[in-house]
């Protein structure tokens, strides 16, 4: 393990264990309250993997947009049930929501997680009519590893996990890592098990992107400088591809608090989304 890179690329190292436990407990409690507040359809299966399931929250109005959210956890932790609170920021905008799950390392590889991401997005698109969703208004968002796996499906890698045919309008990449090479040198890789030969295929920043998809790249302003640099470089890369891109470095927010700008309509990320759906 490289201690200098660990400090820059392990978000858990940026907060105390006690604060991290408090945050996790808060997320779980808020998500439970959200599930009591809104009617959801839970554990809808989209693939054969044990965790290839999704939760759907309908906004109550037909022909409205849909947001699809992928959670973080460095590909080896967390669960969709911890992120139901996203509905608090999305449903009041008259937008429906899907919170996705995926299998975790080391039970599966990162490549398999990206394949599951592709399968999940293709499955969501097929549900649009039955869910009374406007199929022309599909949006995706992800936090941390969730941002990475979205970018990895949208990058034109030529890999089997590339999402080639879709109608995604915009992606919101929140506090992601887009070149995975540093992961080889941090403690997380004991579970993730990335190999040097995986780096090129799994680093979306190394590939072209279609300008048909818009992007908002968002990161906390008090995250480590190299982690912020991931978002800065990704935004610059997407602009170079001709994509419409916004870069947002949010002052005072760390890796875990930045996502809570999506848990209420007046949150920074929620307001970006409200602007985009008009």
N, C-alpha and C positions, 0 to 999 in steps of 0.2 A: 504494500500500500504506500502511495506517495502522500505524505501528510499535507503538503502544500495544495495539491490537487483535491485531496479529501475536503479541505476547508472551503474550497471554491465550488465543489460539485456535489457535496452531500448536504441537501437542505436541512436535514435533521440536526446537523452540526451548528446551524445558525441560531437555534433556540435551545433553551434548557430542556432536559427531559421532563421536568415538572410542567413547564409551559406547554410542551408538546402533548402531554397527557391531558391537560386541561382543554386544549384545542380539540383533541380527538373526542373527548367527552362532550364538549359543546356541540360539535358537528352531529354526533349521534343523537343527542337530545333534540336538537333543532330539526333533524330529519324525521324523528319519530313524531314530533309535533306537526310537521308538515304533512305526513301521511294521515294524520287524524283530521287535518284541515281540508285536504283535497282528496277527491276520489281518484284512485289510481288502479291500473291493471298491472299486476306484478308477476315477475318471473316468466315473462313470455319468452319462449325458446326460439332462438334463431340459428343454432348450430348444435353440433353433437358434443362439444366440450362441456365438462361439468358446470362451468360458470358462464357459458354462452347464453345469457338471458338478459332481458331488458325490462324496465318498468316504464309504463306509458301513462302520462297525465294529460287528459283532454281539457282544453281550455273552455269548452262548452259552446264554441261557435264554429260552424263549418267554413271550409275554404279559407282558413287562416294559415299562417306559417307554422313550421315545426322546427324546434331546436333539438339537436341530438348532442348529448353531453357524454364525454368519456373521462372517467376519473384518473387521478394520478396514483402514485405509490411506487414509483421507480420500477414498474413492471412486475413487482413482486409483493405488493401489499394493497390493502384497502378493498372496499366492496361498494357496489352501487348503492346499497341501502344507507351508506354513510353520507350520501350526496342528494337525497331527496329534497334537501333544503333549497336546491337550485330552483325548484318549482315556485318558490316565493317571489323570485325575481322575474320569472318568465311568464307564468300563467296570467298575472294581472295585465300583461301586455296583449292579451287576447292571442296568445301563441301557445300551442301545445308543446309538450316536452317528452323526450325519451331519454332515460338515464341508462347507459349501457354498462354491462359487465363483460369481463373476459377472463380467461384462465391466466394463471400467474406463474412466473418463474419461481423456483426451478422446475416445476412440474411440466412446463412447456418452454420453448425458446421465445425470444423476442420476435423472431420471424413468424412464429405461429400466432403470436398476439396480434401482429399487424395483419396477418391473413384473417383472423377473426374480426378485426376492425373492418376490413373490406366486406366480409360476409354480413356483418351487422348493418353496415350502411346500405348494402344492396337489399337486404331484407326490409329495412325501414322504407326504402323507396317503393317496394312492392306493396307495403301496407297503406300507402297514402290514400287510395280511394276508400278502402274500408274504414279508415280512421277519419274520413272527411277532412283530410289535409289538402291544402293547395300544393300539388306536386312541383310547382314552379318556385316554391318558397321553402326550400330545404336549407337549413343552416346547421353548421356543426361547431362544437366548442370542446375544448379539452384543457385540462390542467396538468402541468408537469409531464409525466409519461403519457398522459392523455393527449397533450398537445403534440408530442412526438409522433404517436401512432397515427394521428390524423394527417400530419404533414407527410409521413412515410407512405400513406396510401395515395395522397394527391400528387406526390413527386413523380415525375415521369422516369421511373427507374427501369422499366421494362421487366421488373420482377413479377412473380405470380401474384403478389399482394397489391400491385398497382390498381387503383380504382379507375378503370379506363372510361367507363360509360356512366355518367351521372349528371344530375342537375343541381348540384350543390352551388348555392349562390355565394356564400361567404363562409370563411372559417375564422374562428376566434381562438388564437393560440396563446394560452395563458401560462407564462412561466415555464416554458418548455426547454428541452435540450435537443438540439438539432444536428449536432455532430457528436456521435457517441464515443469517439476515440478516448476522451478522458475517463470514461466509465471503466475502461480496462484497468485503471490505476487506483480505484477507490474500493472501499470495503463492500459497497453494495454488490460488486461483481462476484462476490463469493456466492451469492444466490442467483444473480442474473446470468452469470456464466457466459458473458460475451467473449468471443475469441477475436484475435486481430483480423482474421479473414472475414469477420462479420461486419467490420466497421464501414467499409465502402457501401455495401448494400443497404445498411440501416441508417445511414446519415443523409437525411433528405436535403440538407443544405448543399450537397454535392451534385444535385440533379436539376434539370429544367422543370419549370412549372407552367401550366397553362394560364394565360392571362384572363381566361374566362371566369376564374374564381377570384373574389376579393378576399382580403385578409386584414384582420386587426391583430397585431402582435403586442401582448401586454405582459408586463413584468413588474414586480415590486421594486421600489426604489432603494430599499435597504437590503436587498439580496446581495450576495457576493458579486464583486465586479465581473468576474469571469462568467457567472451565470447570467447577469444582465447582458454581457457581451454576446451570449448565445442568441438572445432576442434581437439585439441590435444588428448582428450579422445576418440573421434570418430575414429581417425586414429589408435590409439592403439587397440581399440576394433576390427576394421576391420582386422588389422594384426593378431590378435589372432584368427580370423576366417579362416586364411589362405589366405586372399585376398592380391593381389598386391596393395600396397598403397604408395602414396607419400604425405607427409605433407609439406605445404609451408606457412610459416609465412612471409608476405611481408613487409619489413621495410617501415615506413613512410606512410603507407596507412591506412585509416580508413574504416568504414563499407560501406560507399557510394563510395569512390574512388576506392576500390579494384576491383569493377566490371568493371571499365574502363581499366583494364588489359586484357579485352576481346573485346574491341571496335576497335582494329586495329591489323593487322597481327603480328606486332612486340611487342604487349603486352605480358606480362608474361604468362597469361593463354592461349592466342592464340598460343604462341610458344610451350607450353606443348601439346596442341592439335595437332599442326602441326607435332610434333615429333611422336605422337601416331598414326597418320594416314599415316605416312611415306611420 
